Amino acid sequence: MSRALHDLANGTLFGVALNYQGLLNQRIAEFEQAPYQKPPVKPVLFIKTPNTRNSHDGVVLHPHGERLQPGPALGVVIGKSASRVSVESALEHVAGYTIVNEFSLPEDSYYRPAVKAKCRDGFCALGPELVPHDQVANPHQLDLKLFVNGELRQQNSTTNFVRGIPQLIAEISEFMTLHEGDVLITGTPEGRVDVQPGDTVEVEISGLGRLVNHIVAE
Amino acid sequence: MSRALHDLANGTLFGVALNYQGLLNQRIAEFEQAPYQKPPVKPVLFIKTPNTRNSHDGVVLHPHGERLQPGPALGVVIGKSASRVSVESALEHVAGYTIVNEFSLPEDSYYRPAVKAKCRDGFCALGPELVPHDQVANPHQLDLKLFVNGELRQQNSTTNFVRGIPQLIAEISEFMTLHEGDVLITGTPEGRVDVQPGDTVEVEISGLGRLVNHIVAE
């Protein structure tokens, strides 16, 4: 991880589930059943704990007897504390952007991701760089690609966010303070794939570079 | 918060849901319905993010238009990194114990506590002291009491844990490393009560003292 990224993205890692329209559409039927009976009305959050931090070129352990899925995502690094900020002023609280690969065990229910599926050691790679906010023309118009062993396996665009970055920051900061160094992981699109020991996994986001990780048997 | 507690309990705050037998029994019927159809087989974890940290004598804001419930709990402070430790050696990784008041908005579903209900600013008070492991005769035989404005409102004992401390450490460290300074919040018993602005809330655990907090309107 570059020095700037390490210094500037050292806070809490907040994941946002179900933030791609295609993924939400796939799940609508499930939400209409018990116990929820309606789709989520607010962002569904989860935490990647500090033990999950990993970096560009880092190794990710494939847990024995489990399935492992990479989670390509745009990371938004907070630059200035945000408490109850408006949608209009939310982007003033952003330092910049980075690539996140938010590894998970697949889960049947998307409603509230389980700590056990999300928080194994090394399950959240960030990097390679922090690109400052003013160097990204439009964070809601970035192509996001996942390659496994050089082959394109997942592709989407941040134009398909359910909630854009200002709305996420406004809705989350309504009930909790976001601090400098916190990272919002803005969601992984539908179509997650399984990876195996020996695979090389790369996430590319336009203008942010490519984040590489290596899957190794536990 | 005492200096020792501040220095020694500065890591991730892991909550364990449903760890009192009486609470689990109340919820069994719910788990047998969709989508889960069985009670949880592993500890149900949640995270109290760093913005929730609060201390002895600290103010807790009562969110406007919501219900607020204190969550008396025994806190176990990790003293030495734990990765895949056995039940037998788990207690070697414990530095000591403290009182936790894990405030929440009440939730309909206990299965996976929502970040929004658990992680408002100041929603996790710790203190007043860290009592070293060797000064607590038996952490599975402690009385736990909640007082609101001096009146006893909730009472239980750590003898009623679903999972004891060694089992929690062993099962959690199976998939994630617990680090020095991390805190396991071992669960809140059944019978949570609502508190109101103006209330003084105290949690007493035998041998660990009394943790006092003040509820103030937002």
Boltz contact constraints between the chains, C-beta under 6 A:
constraints:
  - contact:
      token1: [A, 12]
      token2: [B, 49]
      max_distance: 6.0
  - contact:
      token1: [A, 12]
      token2: [B, 50]
      max_distance: 6.0
  - contact:
      token1: [A, 34]
      token2: [B, 34]
      max_distance: 6.0
  - contact:
      token1: [A, 35]
      token2: [B, 109]
      max_distance: 6.0
  - contact:
      token1: [A, 45]
      token2: [B, 115]
      max_distance: 6.0
  - contact:
      token1: [A, 47]
      token2: [B, 47]
      max_distance: 6.0
  - contact:
      token1: [A, 49]
      token2: [B, 12]
      max_distance: 6.0
  - contact:
      token1: [A, 50]
      token2: [B, 12]
      max_distance: 6.0
  - contact:
      token1: [A, 51]
      token2: [B, 176]
      max_distance: 6.0
  - contact:
      token1: [A, 51]
      token2: [B, 177]
      max_distance: 6.0
  - contact:
      token1: [A, 109]
      token2: [B, 35]
      max_distance: 6.0
  - contact:
      token1: [A, 112]
      token2: [B, 112]
      max_distance: 6.0
  - contact:
      token1: [A, 115]
      token2: [B, 45]
      max_distance: 6.0
  - contact:
      token1: [A, 116]
      token2: [B, 175]
      max_distance: 6.0
  - contact:
      token1: [A, 119]
      token2: [B, 176]
      max_distance: 6.0
  - contact:
      token1: [A, 120]
      token2: [B, 175]
      max_distance: 6.0
  - contact:
      token1: [A, 120]
      token2: [B, 176]
      max_distance: 6.0
  - contact:
      token1: [A, 121]
      token2: [B, 176]
      max_distance: 6.0
  - contact:
      token1: [A, 121]
      token2: [B, 177]
      max_distance: 6.0
  - contact:
      token1: [A, 175]
      token2: [B, 116]
      max_distance: 6.0
  - contact:
      token1: [A, 175]
      token2: [B, 120]
      max_distance: 6.0
  - contact:
      token1: [A, 176]
      token2: [B, 51]
      max_distance: 6.0
  - contact:
      token1: [A, 176]
      token2: [B, 119]
      max_distance: 6.0
  - contact:
      token1: [A, 176]
      token2: [B, 120]
      max_distance: 6.0
  - contact:
      token1: [A, 176]
      token2: [B, 121]
      max_distance: 6.0
  - contact:
      token1: [A, 177]
      token2: [B, 51]
      max_distance: 6.0
  - contact:
      token1: [A, 177]
      token2: [B, 121]
      max_distance: 6.0
